[in-house]
């Protein structure tokens, strides 16, 4: 029966696992826990192909517990009950080590079905997830588990696995294939930190070269040209890239902003990119340069009409413009303060002067008495606009940029402040 190469060469010891030195290195916390033999409940969090399942298997082999595996994408309560029924029988004399893959797909009831047995130690849970466990794993499980983060594997570490895969594939052939200079490095750098993806690429290249004498760099580039992209529109990567774009714009780094824009567009997420760019125009540039908002809106409109790939042109202009523009968040701070008062119930009645004229002559003690600012010098007249309960409240403070300071000076002159 066919067995994928990535599964065939799966490491058998912690020393063979590539990457994850921060937890599996000589003094890594996870290594020390595994070597102690006292295995707690754990949650492995990280992208695909970074060694979560491999490490769980290695841990299982070092314990006296019976290993049971479930994948939450296909398993249900019935599968959990079958494992529970095995407890305290000759099938599981030392208890069960349950490896639950993709735990984020278990709902609250399914996760809670394990609690009693995790609590008394009859089940040791090792769960893995590609999503942030603090969002997808329920608190009762989290409080009884230790979370370890698995990070994307570096190209240097991935290349070790690629070279091993090449050796195994060549050992199967009567005449080993020769690899053009740079092939292993290209596969390692193009896998996006996913070792499984890199090994699968090796297997595919050898399969495609069945009637050839070697593997070219061009073939390696063809098979890995989109592999480095990690993107799931409902997952953490989606929000991380969007967040990185927004923060790069706010941080006035046009190069970083262009990088994250390119990642979004490569993944086809035109709408996500446009929304963040539009938001940044008001949130981060704001009143320091109000003209940025209509300019960016025009760029976004052009991008939506053009579609990909041409949409990259106006969006690149918008990103560079926002990243290099002066910054002010005074508008954000002002509306947040005002909204905070409203949410807290600090509102009060609208001053009589500001009420609609329909109220005049309907039993009110006095007429509206509204003063029309355009009838006064400088188009301004002093009168109360805030409710009595908020009289004197200050939400907006002028920023220290040229535009807002000019406005401040203008109104100080008009108001004789």
Secondary structure, DSSP 4 states (H G I P E B T S, - for coil): ----HHHHT--SSGGG--S-HHHHSTT-HHHHHHHHT----EEEEE-TTSSHHHHHHHHHHTSSSEEEEEETTT--HHHHHHHHHHTTSGGGTT-EEEEEETGGGS-HHHHHTTHHHHHTTSEEEEEEESS-HHHHS-HHHHTTSEEEEEPPPPHHHHHHHHHHHHHHHHHTSSSPPEE-TTHHHHHHHTTTT-HHHHHHHHHHHHHHTTTSSEE-HHHHHHHHTTTT----TTSHHHHHHHHHHHHHHHTT-HHHHHHHHHHHHHTT-HHHHHHHHHHHIIIIIGGGSTHHHHHHHHHHHHHHHH-TTTHHHHHHHHHHHHHHS----HHHHHHHHHHHHHHTT---PPPGGGS-GGGTTSS-SS------GGGSGGG------S-GGGTT-------SSHHHHHHHHHHHHHHT-
